[in-house]
Amino acid sequence: MDPRLKKRIMMFYVAGVINAFLGLYVVIEGRAFLPADTVRWLALFFFAFAAVDFWFPRLLKKKWLEAQAQLAARTGEAGGARREAGGETLSDKRGT
């Protein structure tokens, strides 16, 4: 996997943990100095972003895996087309 993609995925997970902790903080400590309605909205906001921060990396990884499968299928088709045309592929040159 591309290191930039790995870094982006890890940053989403870190942001998700931070948002979850902030949501818990608002729920636990916010009642002392905020109205109940504000506590609910803030907690909903932080927990919703935490959910997105944990869902989005899965989507990124799934898209990356699909792109890699398509790339592998294309290179497989291109190799097969070269063989049919009488051309050599890299594996033919290696002797495998």
N, C-alpha and C positions, 0 to 999 in steps of 0.2 A: 504494500500500500504506500502511496505517496506520503512522505513525511509531513508535507503541509496539511494534507487531509487528516492525518493522525493528530496533528497538533490542534487543528480546528475541532475535531471530535472531542479531544480532551478538554478544550476550553469550554465547549458546551456542557460537558459533565460538571466541570468546576462551577460554572455559572448556575447550573441546576441545583447543586448542593448549596450554594450561597443563597439562592432564592428560596429554597426550602427552609433553611435556617432563619432567614428573615421573616418568612411567613409564620414559622413557629414562635419567633420572638414577638411578633405583633399579636398573635393569638394569646400568648401567655402574659406578656408584660404590657401590652397595649391597652388592656382593659382598665388599667389603673389610671391612665391619663387621656384616653380617647373615648368618644362615644361608641356605643355598641355597633351602630351602623357603619361607622368609619372603620372599625376593627374588621368587620366582615368584608368590606370592600377591599381593604388593603391585603388581608389574608387571601382572599380570592385572587387578587392581582398577582401576588407573589407565588402562590401555588400553581396558578395557570401558567406563569412563565417557567416555573420549575418543570412542569409537565412538558412544555414545549422544548425545554432544554434537554430533557431526557429522550423525547421522541425524535427530534430532528437528527441527532447522530445516527440513529438506526436507519432513518430515511437516506442519509448521505451514504452510509455503508452499503445499503441495498442498491442504490443507484450506481455506486462505484462497481459493485460486483456484477450488476447487469451490463455495464459498459465493458468490463473486462471479458465477460462471456461473449458479447457481440464482437469484440475485437478478436478474440480467439476464433470465433466462427468465421469471421472475414478472412483472417490469415490462413485458416484451414481451407477455405474455399479457394483462395488465391493460390495456395500450394497445389491443390488438386487440379486447378485450371492450368497451371504451368506444366504439370506432369502430362496432362492430356495433350498439350501443345508440343511436347517433346523437350521442354526446358528442364533444367536441373533446379532442385530446391536446395536449401541450405543443408538439410539432412542428407540429401543425395551426395553433396560435396564432402560431407563428413564421413560418409560411408556407413551410415546407420539406416 
